[in-house]
């Protein structure tokens, strides 16, 4: 077990995902400054009215966008390895915890699932007009690389974090991508009908 500085937030960070953060509380300014000075990770854990999640993701500050005179920061963090929160500890201005690494099982996703996941992601990219980069098929933990490029609700992202099988996780990502594409297409059709008041346009 190792101790890690924690940053509880109402969001879930996936491995490989890039997320911007605005740091304004004194305790978290101290945490981020320490991570920058010593090239350390901190633990980003989902927190809501029910408390702190038992699983989180190590976050590494990859860019400082803005440093304000009062010490506030705008930074970009990248998700690294997952961890399980074993206990909350104290002694610092920010929350800390004893953590253990979370490791996937040895199974690899089959080529058919990999191809389907990439095809579904490309389809979603096309219908939304997004220019987000498509990760290569050989990407380790492709499920996280794809899911981190799509807007997903925190409970869904927590579900993915907790899954220890890459094949199962990639199959779930396929379902999510398929559902997202269908939702976008339904919204587009509804908008088109609304624009014409539901009537056929003549000449």
C-alpha positions, 0 to 999 in steps of 0.5 A: 500500500502507498499513500497518495494525495487525493483530489475528490471531484464530481467527475471520473477520469479514465486512463489516457483521458485528458481533462482541464481543471481549474485549481482555486482552493488553497489545499489543492493549490498546495497539492498541484504545486507539490506534484509539479515541483516533484513530478508526482501524480495525484489521485482523482476520485469521484465524489458526490453526496454519497461520499468518495468512490473506492476506485480512482485514477492517478492524474499527471499534470501535463500542462499548466495553461494559466497561473494567476497572481493569486495562485490559482491554476488552469491545468490539463491532467492526463489519466494514468493507472487506476488505483483502489482506495483502501483507507483515507489518511490525514496529516496534510491540508489536502485529503490523502489515502492509502491506495493499491494498484488496479490491474487488468486480467491477462485476456486481450480483446479479439480482433473482431471486437477491436475492429467493431469498436474502431468502426463505431467510433469512426461512425460517431466521429463522422455524424458529429463532425468531430476531428478528434483523433482515432487511436490506433488498433494496437493501443493498449487498453483501447477501451479507455482510449476510445471512452476517454474521447466521448462524453459519458456520464460519471456512473458509466465511467465508474463502471468502466474503471471497475471492469478488470477485463479489457475484452468485456470493457471494450464490448461495453464501449461498443454498446456505448458508442452504438447508443451514442450514434443512435442518439445523435441521429435521433436528435438530428432527425427531430431537429430537421422535422422541427425546422419544417414543422413536420410538413413536407416542403414543396418547391 
